Amino acid sequence: MPSIALLAPVVLPLLTAGVIAIFGLSGFNLGPIAVGAGAWAALAALLILWLPVRSTQELNLGPLGFGASLELRIDAVAFVFGLMVLVPAALVLTLQSRKWQEATIGVLGVAAAMGAIEAGGVVLTALAGGTAATLAVIQLDTEDIRASRPRWSVLLAAWLALSWAGAILQIRGGTATYAAVPTFALTVQVFVLIAFASLMASGVVPWRSWPAQVWSRPSLRAAGLVVATLYPLGFYLLVRAYEMGNGRYPQTAFNAILASWGVVVALGAAARAQSKATRREFLSEVIPGIGGFALMMVAIGTPLGLVAGVVTLSVAGAMTACLAFLPDRAGPASLIAIAAAIGLPPGLVFGSRIVGLESTFEAGDFFGLIGVAGTAVWVLWMVAGARATGLPAGRGRPTSETFPRVAMTIAALTLAAGPALAMFMSAVANPAQSNVMPLAPSSVSGGLTSVVTVSTVLPVVALFVPLLIIAVLAFGAAGTGLIRTQPRPALFDIPGAGAISRARQAVMSAFRPERYRSILDSSALEAAAVGGRPLLWLASLAVLGFAVTR
């Protein structure tokens, strides 16, 4: 297959967006099936490009400027992260109806996210990621400008930090291409910039992050698509950092700090989830909680931890699609979605979390304590999930964007796929891990039926299939009729939450001289930035990228 075909996963959504815009300007709104065709075509192209050869493919389109090249690459890492973006995005675009303006921007966001994943170097990833973030903010404002959304300045700061890291790599090491960066060029300063970009881009923070905020919007059409396209990109940077460092971060301390940060993120999400008054508010913390555990696993720095982290991120993509279709009412769909999200056995979340916690104990020393803390946080998530099954639904969603059967099917498949954990690891996660990190002998093996590590053997098929049968029988016998939705007290109050809220209000309401208010009002600046025509801002980003690389 010619190397020019590597453009297909990026170009096909772009062409679809152009067709949608042309028909929309003519007064005809294409249906959701036609809108989703661009994402499905990109997914098909990705599968056709990767599955027959299963080896790295590259395309160099010439110089980007200042020594950087416009290079695209599809390898095992790009393949698995492409699946994380395209599968939920395709489902959301295909089933939910949108105005043609929303559909155009949404499909453009998919193309930008794929451009960031296929980019062969740091600089191109930063440009594509900044474009994806800008399109995400525009999309949320196009749907409902009064609803909560992430700050464009914060998202853009993440990708500017990555651009800074790319410039340093280009100067110090002579290249910012992932596969060619010299190990000595990945210094402490460069890694700090990459880590900052990763955490801010995906909102992996202990406080209420943007993935949780967008889930409080009246409509979740844009929220589901934005989380599907943006959330995996930050983790993608941390995985690529292993490739640039020859399988390691510059210092082991970074592994310990990031893994500890992941546990704190999961704890913060669990603490907020157990105190929520409605089920919608609880579900808003699911993706941040899964992301916290994924960060802990990815940052451990071992092949087993990285494999478990990749599986966990894949499940996060599936849960994003599930929550985007879930109605705000009680029923089997909500019950199964909560069970799948909190890691009830024998689901994929349960299996990947077991393997991830085991990786912390195998790493030993301080990482073992991180594993103990992660186990305690998981228990808190279990208790919070049990409480959430009886909470009131929360604010209602338009029935036109909810598909309870689809949501229940996705959640049920996530639960039923637990016995296939070893198969998924062997087919998808292990190749991605071996692409960026040398694989120690016998660190991860076992074939399709078991997960074999240095310290133990987890027979997922023999162990999880009976658990699955028991779970199905228990669900059928109990049903959902006994669940009563009513207000429930929180397990505990978050210490200092009121003080933090008051301090934030005090800072936000601080006196500013009248003549300076216009230039200090970040909300007004962002409204002006995202209120223009999308094509104008896309062209501006392209010109900016050309200027800074000259």
Secondary structure, DSSP 4 states (H G I P E B T S, - for coil): --GGGGGHHHHHHHHHHHHHHHHHHTT----HHHHHHHHHHHHHHHHHHHTTT-S-EEEEEEEEETTEEEEEEE-HHHHHHHHHHHHHHHHHHHHS---HHHHHHHHHHHHHHHHHHHBSBHHHHHHHHHHHHHHHHHHHHHH-TTS----HHHHHHHHHHHHHHHHHHHHHHS--BTTT--GGGS-HHHHHHHHHHHHHHHT--SS--HHHHGGGSS--HHHHHHHHHHHHHHHHHHHHHHHHTTTS-SSHHHHHHHHHHHHHHHHHHHHHHTT-SSHHHHHTTHHHHHHHHHHHHHHT-SHHHHHHHHHHHHHHHHHHHHHHH--SS-SHHHHHHHHHHHT-TTSHHHHHHHHHHHHHHHH-THHHHHHHHHHHHHHHHHHHHHHHTTS---S---GGG--HHHHHHHHHHHHHTGGGHHHHIIIIIHHHHHHHSPPPTTSSB-TTT-EE-SS-EE-HHHHHHHHHHHHHHHHHHH-STT--------SSPPTTHHHHHHHHHHHHT----GGGHHHH-HHHHHHHHHSS-HHHHHHHHHHHHHHHT-
